[in-house]
Amino acid sequence: MSRNGTLLLTGGSGMVGRNILEHPRAAGWTILAPASAELDLTDAAMTDAYVADKKPDIVVHCAGQVGGIQANMAQPVAFLERNTAMGRNIIMAAHKAGVRRFLNLASTCMYPRTAPNPLTEDMILTGELEPTNEGYALAKIMATRLCQYIRREDEGAQYKTLIPCNLFGRHDKFDPRHSHLLPAIIHKVYEAQQAGSSEVEIWGDGTARREFMYAGDLADAVLKAAEEIEAIPDLMNVGLGHDHSINDYYRTVADVIGWDGTFTHDLGRPVGMKQKLCDTTRQTDWGWHAPTTLPDAIAKTYDFYLTEAAA
């Protein structure tokens, strides 16, 4: 028997889930990480039966249908309907089975598109969402609110939500058709190095700012929160509390990879929001900060890329 009990992890095959499973803190739990064939979260009856049978001490909900802007825009029905179903089914299954601790992972896409930076947790539902990922955001808001409503009706139920900033790391997606910013940069600069190219193009002027945290650090925060769930607020950002420009990310990746070419800028390309930075006051008050520096995080991700993706 593990010292912390049994943890049911949804989304164990995704980037966040796999980083949780390989983190040293995971050894303190007996972790159940069922594949979708064993637990289809879109099937309410199956989800109810699974949770009632396993009786976990805590559920950590990381599962979801995820993707970049193009996928969100092309499949808004799936991003809204499937993610809503998964969130609702696992939260209610846990609640009906008497599971007293539930850790829900949300997303900064829940924040209004025009909210001022840094983003504080009380800004959610105070303005219009970003249209390109509205369906996904609505599903995450529903799950977050459902956890809050359960807490409102039953204060002893520790149903809480973490809101991570942008993530990258081991087990990421590097295919340019599906990847997000940092894995895409790693792939792009590596390809330039292999081709002997002296230039890499950046979309826009590179001054837009983004907050990217190493996925292994999120895993550390999630497992610490699972151990100390009564000590965290109902809703809490998990991030760095500072950001970097797109140009900074390109330069750091080039330094890590050892590519010494130059960057050009295509000012006709879209760049998205100028900034999306989390306020980490609640996280700091809890006593946690992300331990991995940007160069170290990129180096670890690049090592994974060389071993798993580039090969």
N, C-alpha and C positions, 0 to 999 in steps of 0.2 A: 504493500500500500504506500503510495507516495505521500509526502508530508503535507501537501496542499489539497489532495483529493483528486477528483476527476474533472477534467476540463473538456467540454465539447467545443471543438473548433470547426466552424464552417468556412469553406473556401480554403481548405488546407493545401490545395494544389496550385493556388495563385501565388503571386509574388509575396504579398504580405504573409499569407499563411505559411509558406515554405520558410520564410525568414523566422517566423515564430517557432516553427518546429525544430529548426537547427540552432536556436539560441540556447546558451547554457542554462538560462532560467527555466527552460522547458522541462529540465530534468526533475524539477520539483513537483511536477504534475503527472498523473496518468492521463494522457491526451488521446481523445477519440477524434479522428479527422476523417470522417467517411467520405468516400467518393460519391459523385452524384448518382451512380447506379445503386448505391446502398441507401442514400438519403437524398431524394429529389425535393429540394426545398419549395418548389412550386406546387407540390402535392401536399395539401394541408393534412389530409388523413395520414399519409405516410410520415409526415413530420411529427404529428401528434403521437403516433404510435412509437416512433423511434425514441423521442425524448422521454416518454413515459416509461419505456423499457429500460433505457440506460441510466436514467435518474442522475444526471451529472450534477456536480456541486456548483458549477458555473458554466455559462455559455459565452463564448467569444464569437461574435458574428462578423466575419470578414468577407463572406461570399457575396458575389454580385456579378451582373453582366457589365463589363467595363469596356471602354474604348476611347479613342480620340474624338476630335470634333467631327470628322467625316462619318465615323460609325454612329455617333449620336444623332447626327442630322439625317442619316439614311434610314435609321431604324428607331424612330422615337417611340413607337408603340411598344417594342420589346424592352427598351430601356426604362420606360415607365411601368409597364405591366409586370414584367418578370421581376424587376427589383422590388416593386411594391409587394408582390406575392411572397417573395423570399423573406423579406423583412417581417411582414405581418405574420406569416406562418411560423417562423422560428420563435419570434417574441411571444406569440400567443401560446404556442406549444409549451414553451418553458413556463409561462405563467400558469397555465392550466395544470401542469405537472408538479407545481409547487417548487420549482427552481427559484431560489431566493436571490441569486446573483446573475446578472446579465450585463455583458459589456458589448455595446453596439459601436461599430466603426462607421462613421459618417464621412463627409467630404466637405471641403471648403467651397464647393460649387453651390452649397446651400445659401451662401451669402448673397445679398443683392448685388447686382452687377455694378451699381454706382456707389456702393458703400465706401466710406472713406477708410484709408489704411492708417494704422493697422486694424485688422478686423477683430472686433470683440464679440463674444458669444451672444450678447443681447441684441445684436443686429439682425439675427435670423428672422425672416418674415417681416422685415420692415421696408421692403422694396421689391422691385421687379427682378426676376432672375435672369441670368444670361440665357438668351434664347437657344443657343447652339447645344446646350446640355440641360435644358429645362426638365425633360422627362426624368432623367437620372436624379437631378436635384430634388424634384418633388417626391420621388420614392424615398430618398434619404431623409427628407424632412418628415415624411409620414412615420418612418421607423423611429426617428428621434422623438417626435411628439408622442408616439405610442408608449415609449419607455417613460417619458415624463408623466403621462396620464396614469400609468400604472403606479408610479411613485406617489402621485397625488392621492390616489385611492388607498394606497397601502405603503406607508412611509418605511416600513421594514423591508420592503422589496428593493434591493440594490440594483436597479435597472438604470445604467448610466451610459453616456455616449462620449466617445472621443472623436475629435474632428482633426484628422491629420492634414498637414500641408501637402504640397506636391512631393512625390516620392520617387526614388530610383534606387537601384542596387542589384544584388544577386537575384537571379531568376526573373530579371526584367525581360521585356520584349525589345529586340533590337532591329527587327524588320522595319524599314522606313514607312511601310504602309500601315503599321499598327503602333509604332513606338511613340513615346512622348519625348520631350525635349532632350534630356540628358543622354539617354541611350542612343537617340538619333545622332547627337553630336559625336559620341564615341564611335559609332559606326562610320559616320561621314569622315572624320579625321583619320581613322584607321585605313579606310579605303583610299584616301588621298596619299597616305604614307606608302601603302602597298603599290599604288600606281605611279609613284614618283612625282605626284602633282605638287606644284609649288603654291597653289592657291586653293582656298576653301571659301565658298560663298555663304554669307549669313543673310537671312531674310530680314529686311528692315535695317535700321541703323544700329541695332544691337544694344540700344539703351534701355529697352523695356526690362523691368526687374522681376525676378521670380525667386521664390523660396522653395528650395529642394532639399529634403532631408533624406539621409540614408535609410533604406528600409530596415536594416538591422537595428538601427536606433529606435525606429517605431516599435519593432518587436520587443525591445528592452522596455519601452514605456508601457506597452500593452500587458506584458507579463508582470511588471511591477504593479500596474493598476489592478490586475486580476488578484494579486496577493493583498492589495490594500484598498479594495473597492469602496469600503466605507469612508475612506479618507479623501476620496476625490469628489469634486462637485458633480452635479447631475450632467453638466455639459462642459467640456473642456477642450480647447485647442491643443494640439500637440505639434510643435514646430520648432524652428530655430529662433524666431524672434528677430531675425535679420535676413536680408536677401542679397542677391548679386545680380548684376546686369547679364544679359545674354552674352555680351562680349566677354565678360569675366569667365563665364562657363566655357566658352570656346577656348580661351587662352589657357585655362587650367587643364582642360582635357589635352590640349596640344603639349603642354609641359609634361604631363603624366606619360603620354604615349611617346614623346620624344620627336614630335614632328615640328620642324622649324620653318614652315612656310608662312605665307601671309594670308590675311583675311580680306575679302571684298564684301561689299554690301549691296544687295539688290533692294533699293528703296521703293520699288513698285510692289513688293510682296507684303501680304498681311502680317501683322505682328501681334494682334490680339490686345488684351488689356495691358496698360502700361505698368501696372503693379498689382499684386495680390499677396499681401503680407499679413500673417497671423499675429494677433496680440497674444503673448504667452505669459501674461501676469498670473493667471490661475495655475498654470503648469509650474511656474517658478515658485509660487506659494506652496505648492505640493512638494517641491524639493527635487525636481527632475530637470535635466537639460540633456540635449543630444550630445553624446561624447565624441562622435567621429568628425574630424575636420573634413572640409571639402576635398582637398587633395587626397587624403587617405580613403575617403569614400569612393572617389572616382577611381583610384588605383585598385581597390577591391572589386569594383564593378567591372573594370577593364580586365582584370585577371579572370573573372567569371566569363566575360565575353570571349576572351581568347580560348578558353577551355571548352565552353559550351556552344557559343554562337558562331564565332568566326570559323571554327573547325568544321 
